[in-house]
Amino acid sequence: TISTEYVLNTNDYLIDSDKLSSSPPPNLTSDEKLKDHPLFKNSSNSRSILWQTLPKYEIEFDYHYDLSLMIKDECIKKMNVAKKYVQQIQRQYQSLKVLMEHFKRSKEKLNKQQTKFINKCDEQITNHQEYLNDFESDLTKLQSVELHPSLQTKSRKTMLDVVDEGSFRNWYNKASISQEKQQKLRKDRMEMKENIESK
């Protein structure tokens, strides 16, 4: 029996890629909005190029500052999500180890049962085949043994005349059919085993 702590919900095996995706970066302030900046308004009164470009530098600095904060937050978010998925994958790995061990023991058990069945089947097939092969010769031997003169009659001269030969032959036919069925069963079991092992 597999421990319940390793029996995971199907959803636990799914990793939501959306949680690992990045949020859109902040937008850089347009040149139109720069016109409302106080320094930009006053820059027209100054001849210094530095003074004129300072508003734009300030806006770009704020943008890169916000962008760095966004990257930091995204990294922390992805790191936390990644930690969760690492733990999830570790649980999956442990579950698979338990399942593999369970399947290994089940396979060994089934192989032992299969081997025991095949050995028993081979033994029965061999023994039964010997009986079937000796059937006609056994009848001939019975026919060759004469009864004691005091037991003989016109219709009963040998040991074969004493037994019901028709019933014996009936048994022989049924036993031959059973033998063929058992041989087919053994063949089917071996083919099934080979098919399973090849997959």
Kinemage of the C-alpha trace (Angstrom):
@kinemage 1
@onewidth
@group {chain A} dominant
@subgroup {mainchain}
@vectorlist {calphas} color= white
{ca thr a 1} P 0.000 0.000 0.000
{ca ile a 2} L 1.333 3.445 -0.977
{ca ser a 3} L 1.545 5.968 1.855
{ca thr a 4} L -1.007 8.789 1.558
{ca glu a 5} L 1.699 11.434 1.910
{ca tyr a 6} L 3.006 10.402 -1.509
{ca val a 7} L -0.403 10.319 -3.211
{ca leu a 8} L -0.520 13.737 -4.866
{ca asn a 9} L -3.372 15.562 -6.491
{ca thr a 10} L -3.137 15.779 -10.282
{ca asn a 11} L -2.969 19.573 -10.058
{ca asp a 12} L 0.201 19.269 -7.986
{ca tyr a 13} L 2.000 18.008 -11.065
{ca leu a 14} L 1.125 21.095 -13.103
{ca ile a 15} L 3.383 24.159 -13.101
{ca asp a 16} L 1.547 27.390 -13.887
{ca ser a 17} L 3.851 29.199 -16.301
{ca asp a 18} L 1.854 32.405 -15.831
{ca lys a 19} L 3.211 32.652 -12.293
{ca leu a 20} L 6.717 32.682 -13.713
{ca ser a 21} L 5.987 35.317 -16.368
{ca ser a 22} L 7.134 38.899 -15.924
{ca ser a 23} L 4.911 41.916 -15.410
{ca pro a 24} L 5.191 44.724 -17.999
{ca pro a 25} L 7.877 47.321 -17.182
{ca pro a 26} L 6.924 50.889 -16.275
{ca asn a 27} L 6.530 53.366 -19.124
{ca leu a 28} L 9.011 56.145 -19.710
{ca thr a 29} L 7.455 59.575 -19.383
{ca ser a 30} L 6.809 61.073 -22.818
{ca asp a 31} L 8.334 64.302 -24.013
{ca glu a 32} L 4.891 65.873 -23.893
{ca lys a 33} L 4.750 65.410 -20.132
{ca leu a 34} L 8.186 66.923 -19.782
{ca lys a 35} L 6.705 70.255 -20.707
{ca asp a 36} L 4.877 70.313 -17.370
{ca his a 37} L 8.082 69.769 -15.425
{ca pro a 38} L 9.099 72.916 -13.477
{ca leu a 39} L 12.723 72.715 -14.530
{ca phe a 40} L 11.742 72.318 -18.159
{ca lys a 41} L 9.635 75.424 -18.013
{ca asn a 42} L 12.499 77.424 -16.573
{ca ser a 43} L 15.120 75.878 -18.861
{ca ser a 44} L 14.088 78.179 -21.708
{ca asn a 45} L 15.323 81.095 -19.664
{ca ser a 46} L 18.757 79.590 -19.314
{ca arg a 47} L 21.441 79.229 -21.914
{ca ser a 48} L 23.009 76.210 -20.204
{ca ile a 49} L 22.522 72.995 -22.137
{ca leu a 50} L 22.855 71.064 -18.876
{ca trp a 51} L 20.042 73.101 -17.386
{ca gln a 52} L 17.902 72.435 -20.443
{ca thr a 53} L 18.489 68.631 -20.339
{ca leu a 54} L 18.322 68.247 -16.584
{ca pro a 55} L 14.513 67.632 -16.506
{ca lys a 56} L 14.850 64.798 -18.974
{ca tyr a 57} L 17.727 63.273 -16.978
{ca glu a 58} L 15.622 63.466 -13.857
{ca ile a 59} L 12.679 61.753 -15.568
{ca glu a 60} L 14.922 59.021 -16.991
{ca phe a 61} L 16.503 58.505 -13.563
{ca asp a 62} L 13.058 58.101 -11.992
{ca tyr a 63} L 12.126 55.674 -14.767
{ca his a 64} L 15.226 53.530 -14.230
{ca tyr a 65} L 14.687 53.635 -10.484
{ca asp a 66} L 11.099 52.403 -10.911
{ca leu a 67} L 12.347 49.830 -13.428
{ca ser a 68} L 14.952 48.510 -10.976
{ca leu a 69} L 12.278 48.224 -8.271
{ca met a 70} L 10.054 46.354 -10.702
{ca ile a 71} L 12.905 43.953 -11.618
{ca lys a 72} L 13.651 43.406 -7.930
{ca asp a 73} L 9.980 42.677 -7.138
{ca glu a 74} L 9.724 40.363 -10.155
{ca cys a 75} L 12.857 38.466 -9.081
{ca ile a 76} L 11.513 38.050 -5.543
{ca lys a 77} L 8.145 36.902 -6.894
{ca lys a 78} L 9.734 34.385 -9.261
{ca met a 79} L 12.126 33.185 -6.561
{ca asn a 80} L 9.229 32.498 -4.172
{ca val a 81} L 7.253 30.724 -6.892
{ca ala a 82} L 10.351 28.755 -7.920
{ca lys a 83} L 10.913 27.641 -4.303
{ca lys a 84} L 7.348 26.374 -4.198
{ca tyr a 85} L 7.788 24.451 -7.447
{ca val a 86} L 11.140 23.015 -6.290
{ca gln a 87} L 9.382 21.633 -3.193
{ca gln a 88} L 6.595 20.341 -5.412
{ca ile a 89} L 9.055 18.600 -7.741
{ca gln a 90} L 10.838 17.098 -4.728
{ca arg a 91} L 7.527 15.650 -3.497
{ca gln a 92} L 6.859 14.318 -6.979
{ca tyr a 93} L 10.305 12.714 -7.015
{ca gln a 94} L 9.680 11.043 -3.661
{ca ser a 95} L 6.302 9.839 -4.899
{ca leu a 96} L 7.855 8.372 -8.026
{ca lys a 97} L 10.526 6.601 -5.949
{ca val a 98} L 7.822 5.004 -3.813
{ca leu a 99} L 5.797 4.056 -6.898
{ca met a 100} L 8.841 2.556 -8.614
{ca glu a 101} L 9.633 0.513 -5.515
{ca his a 102} L 6.010 -0.612 -5.341
{ca phe a 103} L 6.016 -1.597 -9.029
{ca lys a 104} L 9.338 -3.397 -8.560
{ca arg a 105} L 7.947 -5.507 -5.711
{ca ser a 106} L 4.748 -6.151 -7.658
{ca lys a 107} L 6.754 -7.245 -10.695
{ca glu a 108} L 8.879 -9.618 -8.599
{ca lys a 109} L 5.749 -11.085 -7.026
{ca leu a 110} L 4.058 -11.543 -10.417
{ca asn a 111} L 7.223 -13.078 -11.890
{ca lys a 112} L 7.337 -15.623 -9.066
{ca gln a 113} L 3.671 -16.473 -9.597
{ca gln a 114} L 4.227 -16.708 -13.346
{ca thr a 115} L 7.258 -18.968 -12.929
{ca lys a 116} L 5.384 -21.193 -10.479
{ca phe a 117} L 2.417 -21.410 -12.864
{ca ile a 118} L 4.589 -22.225 -15.900
{ca asn a 119} L 6.558 -24.893 -14.004
{ca lys a 120} L 3.367 -26.511 -12.752
{ca cys a 121} L 1.834 -26.250 -16.204
{ca asp a 122} L 4.899 -27.834 -17.836
{ca glu a 123} L 4.851 -30.637 -15.303
{ca gln a 124} L 1.181 -31.387 -15.939
{ca ile a 125} L 1.563 -31.139 -19.712
{ca thr a 126} L 4.514 -33.540 -19.660
{ca asn a 127} L 2.773 -36.060 -17.418
{ca his a 128} L -0.500 -35.922 -19.348
{ca gln a 129} L 1.298 -36.234 -22.667
{ca glu a 130} L 3.005 -39.387 -21.448
{ca tyr a 131} L -0.384 -40.864 -20.553
{ca leu a 132} L -1.781 -39.938 -23.962
{ca asn a 133} L 1.266 -41.275 -25.814
{ca asp a 134} L 1.073 -44.585 -23.943
{ca phe a 135} L -2.684 -44.996 -24.399
{ca glu a 136} L -2.669 -47.187 -27.512
{ca ser a 137} L 0.278 -49.261 -26.300
{ca asp a 138} L -1.469 -49.819 -22.954
{ca leu a 139} L -4.579 -51.082 -24.744
{ca thr a 140} L -2.384 -53.390 -26.808
{ca lys a 141} L -0.787 -54.733 -23.636
{ca leu a 142} L -4.236 -55.392 -22.144
{ca gln a 143} L -5.215 -57.221 -25.301
{ca ser a 144} L -2.095 -59.378 -25.107
{ca val a 145} L -2.889 -60.576 -21.587
{ca glu a 146} L -5.197 -63.570 -21.689
{ca leu a 147} L -7.661 -64.239 -18.921
{ca his a 148} L -7.475 -67.390 -16.832
{ca pro a 149} L -9.262 -70.195 -18.721
{ca ser a 150} L -11.919 -70.390 -16.022
{ca leu a 151} L -12.782 -66.706 -16.612
{ca gln a 152} L -12.873 -66.858 -20.395
{ca thr a 153} L -16.082 -66.811 -22.418
{ca lys a 154} L -16.860 -66.480 -26.099
{ca ser a 155} L -16.781 -62.653 -25.853
{ca arg a 156} L -14.200 -62.348 -23.110
{ca lys a 157} L -10.775 -63.752 -23.855
{ca thr a 158} L -8.284 -61.010 -22.809
{ca met a 159} L -7.979 -58.241 -20.206
{ca leu a 160} L -9.109 -55.730 -22.851
{ca asp a 161} L -12.423 -57.554 -23.122
{ca val a 162} L -13.035 -56.981 -19.409
{ca val a 163} L -12.824 -53.173 -19.538
{ca asp a 164} L -15.069 -50.736 -21.409
{ca glu a 165} L -12.788 -49.786 -24.306
{ca gly a 166} L -15.325 -47.268 -25.626
{ca ser a 167} L -15.301 -45.332 -22.325
{ca phe a 168} L -11.508 -45.344 -22.328
{ca arg a 169} L -11.397 -43.945 -25.860
{ca asn a 170} L -13.968 -41.340 -24.893
{ca trp a 171} L -11.734 -40.301 -21.997
{ca tyr a 172} L -8.742 -40.219 -24.371
{ca asn a 173} L -10.513 -37.793 -26.744
{ca lys a 174} L -11.563 -35.494 -23.897
{ca ala a 175} L -8.091 -35.638 -22.359
{ca ser a 176} L -6.507 -34.752 -25.723
{ca ile a 177} L -8.755 -31.679 -26.028
{ca ser a 178} L -7.904 -30.618 -22.455
{ca gln a 179} L -4.220 -31.073 -23.216
{ca glu a 180} L -4.461 -28.787 -26.243
{ca lys a 181} L -6.287 -26.144 -24.170
{ca gln a 182} L -3.638 -26.269 -21.469
{ca gln a 183} L -0.845 -25.945 -24.022
{ca lys a 184} L -2.616 -22.938 -25.559
{ca leu a 185} L -3.081 -21.374 -22.116
{ca arg a 186} L 0.636 -21.725 -21.412
{ca lys a 187} L 1.519 -20.221 -24.774
{ca asp a 188} L -0.849 -17.281 -24.252
{ca arg a 189} L 0.574 -16.572 -20.800
{ca met a 190} L 4.145 -16.586 -22.125
{ca glu a 191} L 3.226 -14.268 -25.020
{ca met a 192} L 1.472 -11.897 -22.616
{ca lys a 193} L 4.548 -11.829 -20.380
{ca glu a 194} L 6.836 -11.118 -23.340
{ca asn a 195} L 4.557 -8.335 -24.607
{ca ile a 196} L 4.490 -6.664 -21.184
{ca glu a 197} L 8.252 -6.871 -20.767
{ca ser a 198} L 8.883 -5.433 -24.250
{ca lys a 199} L 6.944 -2.254 -23.446
